[in-house]
Amino acid sequence: YVFYDAAGRTVLPGSPEGKPQFEQPNASAKKNLIPFLQKGKGLVFFHHSNASWNHTWPEWVEMIGQACDWGNDVTFQGKTYPRSGFLGGVDQKITVLNKTHPVTQGLPDTFEITDETYLCPFDTKAKVIPLLQTDFVPVDSAFTNRYPSGWRHPKVGTQLTAWARSAEKSPLVYLQHGHDRRAWENPAFRTVMMNAIRWTASQEARDWAAKNPTKVRKSNSN
């Protein structure tokens, strides 16, 4: 399963100033998420999928290990943060941190990409396998589209742009890249995306996740 959209948020007719409304997932989805993850289904999340359900479904956010919302405060693992930082069209140098992982095969040691980058809370205690790291340092002063207007954000972001982890017994990869055609036309991005899909769908990945399960617990945010 590959996730890109920011699910769980929609602008309804009559919404004040076009602000999004945060939907509740249906009861069966909430009930079945953990059993689903325990079956070892492969998951790839990329770009702004980390904004999905982060106001109404704590387990979903915890599963990814990061939560963003660029228009509203973010509650992550029981703590509230200011609206997230985003900056498009950033020229970045990406370093491959794990050269032996299946997701990074075929990549050079470093590559250049022009893509959107984020500042939002990241679970530093999560058992992730770091895969890619940007040279862009995500501190509030670097987000020139927001900082001059007085927006401030704590230093809770990460320079990781890709990681692998287990969610219960399911293999999971998150990729921050993929905002627009400049990213999709980048051969390195296409390589890492295809690798992520193939790996999470493989028996090798399912076996790894089953041997290294990570319990997804409901956080204190709801």
C-alpha positions in Angstrom: 0.0 0.0 0.0 1.4 3.4 -1.0 0.1 6.6 0.6 0.5 10.1 -0.7 -2.6 12.1 0.1 -3.2 13.9 3.4 -6.2 11.8 4.3 -8.7 12.8 6.9 -8.9 16.5 6.1 -11.3 18.2 3.7 -12.7 21.6 3.0 -16.5 21.4 3.2 -19.0 23.8 1.7 -19.5 26.7 4.2 -16.2 26.0 6.0 -14.9 29.3 7.5 -12.3 30.9 5.2 -11.9 27.5 3.4 -10.2 26.0 6.5 -10.1 22.2 6.5 -12.3 20.1 8.6 -10.8 17.0 10.3 -12.7 13.9 9.6 -12.9 10.9 11.9 -12.0 7.6 10.4 -14.8 5.1 10.5 -15.1 2.8 13.4 -14.2 -0.3 11.4 -11.0 1.3 10.2 -9.9 2.2 13.7 -10.8 -1.3 15.0 -9.0 -3.1 12.2 -5.8 -1.1 11.9 -3.7 -3.0 14.4 -4.9 -6.5 13.2 -4.1 -5.3 9.7 -0.6 -4.3 10.7 -0.1 -7.6 12.5 -0.7 -9.4 9.1 2.6 -7.9 7.8 1.2 -5.8 5.0 3.8 -3.6 3.3 3.4 0.1 3.6 5.1 3.1 1.8 4.2 6.6 3.0 5.7 9.6 1.1 5.7 13.4 1.1 2.6 14.9 2.7 1.0 11.6 3.7 2.5 12.5 7.2 -0.4 15.0 7.5 -3.0 12.2 7.3 -5.4 11.8 10.2 -3.0 13.5 12.7 -5.9 15.3 14.5 -8.2 12.3 14.8 -6.3 9.1 14.7 -3.2 9.0 16.9 -2.2 5.4 16.0 -1.9 6.5 12.4 0.6 9.2 13.1 2.6 7.0 15.5 2.8 4.3 12.9 4.7 6.7 10.5 6.8 8.4 13.3 6.2 12.0 12.2 3.2 14.4 12.0 2.8 17.6 10.0 0.1 20.2 9.5 1.0 23.4 7.7 -2.1 25.4 8.6 -2.9 24.3 12.2 -1.2 23.4 15.4 0.0 19.8 15.6 -0.6 17.4 18.6 1.9 14.6 18.5 2.4 12.1 21.3 0.5 14.2 23.8 2.3 17.5 23.0 1.1 20.4 20.9 3.4 22.1 18.4 3.0 25.2 16.2 1.9 24.7 12.6 4.6 23.0 10.6 7.2 24.5 8.3 7.3 23.9 4.6 9.5 25.3 1.9 9.3 24.3 -1.7 11.9 24.2 -4.4 14.8 23.6 -2.1 18.0 22.5 -3.7 19.3 19.7 -1.5 22.2 17.3 -1.3 21.0 13.9 -0.1 23.4 11.4 1.5 22.7 7.7 1.6 23.1 6.6 5.2 22.6 2.9 4.8 24.2 1.5 1.6 23.3 -2.1 2.3 19.5 -1.7 2.7 17.4 -2.9 -0.2 15.7 0.5 -0.4 18.9 2.3 -1.2 20.3 -0.1 -3.8 21.3 1.5 -7.1 21.7 4.9 -5.5 25.0 6.9 -5.6 26.5 7.8 -2.2 25.0 11.2 -2.6 22.6 12.8 -5.1 21.1 16.2 -5.7 17.3 16.9 -5.7 15.1 19.9 -5.8 12.1 19.3 -3.6 9.9 20.6 -0.8 11.2 20.2 2.8 9.4 20.2 6.2 9.8 21.1 9.8 7.5 19.1 12.1 7.8 16.8 15.1 9.6 13.5 14.6 9.7 10.6 17.0 13.3 10.5 18.1 12.7 7.4 20.1 11.2 5.4 17.3 13.2 2.3 16.2 13.9 3.4 12.6 16.5 2.5 10.1 17.9 5.8 8.7 18.2 5.6 5.0 18.6 9.1 3.5 19.6 12.5 5.0 19.4 16.0 3.5 21.9 18.8 4.0 19.0 21.2 4.6 18.9 21.9 8.4 15.2 22.1 9.4 15.2 25.0 11.9 12.5 27.8 11.8 14.9 30.5 10.6 15.6 28.5 7.4 11.9 28.6 6.4 12.1 32.0 4.7 8.4 31.9 3.7 7.3 31.9 7.4 10.0 33.1 9.7 9.9 36.8 8.7 6.2 37.0 9.7 7.0 35.9 13.3 6.4 32.2 13.0 8.6 30.2 15.3 9.0 26.5 15.8 10.9 24.3 18.3 13.9 22.2 17.0 12.0 18.9 16.8 12.5 18.2 13.1 14.8 15.7 11.5 17.2 15.8 8.5 16.2 12.3 7.6 14.3 12.2 4.4 13.8 8.4 4.4 13.6 5.7 6.9 12.4 2.1 7.3 10.7 0.6 10.3 8.2 -2.0 11.4 4.7 -1.1 12.5 3.5 -4.1 14.5 4.6 -6.8 12.0 4.4 -4.7 8.8 7.4 -3.3 7.0 7.1 0.4 6.5 9.1 3.1 4.6 8.6 6.8 4.8 10.0 9.1 2.0 9.8 12.9 2.5 10.5 13.5 -1.2 8.0 13.6 -4.1 6.3 17.1 -4.1 6.2 17.8 -7.9 7.6 16.9 -11.3 11.1 18.1 -10.4 11.3 15.4 -7.8 9.6 12.7 -10.0 11.9 13.5 -12.9 14.9 12.8 -10.6 16.3 9.3 -11.4 17.4 8.8 -7.7 13.9 9.5 -6.5 12.4 7.1 -8.9 14.9 4.5 -7.8 14.3 4.8 -4.1 10.5 4.9 -4.6 10.5 1.7 -6.7 12.9 0.1 -4.2 10.6 1.0 -1.3 7.6 -0.5 -3.0 9.4 -3.7 -4.0 11.0 -4.2 -0.6 7.9 -3.6 1.5 6.0 -6.0 -0.7 8.7 -8.7 -0.4 8.8 -11.8 1.8 12.2 -10.6 3.0 10.7 -7.4 4.4 7.7 -9.3 6.0 10.1 -11.7 7.7 12.2 -8.9 9.0 9.3 -7.0 10.4 7.9 -10.2 12.0 11.3 -10.7 13.8 11.5 -7.0 14.7 7.9 -5.9 15.6 7.2 -2.5 16.9 4.0 -2.0 18.8 1.8 0.8 17.7 0.2 2.3 20.7 -2.4 5.0 20.9 -0.7 8.3 22.0 -2.2 10.7 24.4 -3.2 13.3 21.8 -6.9 12.2 21.7 
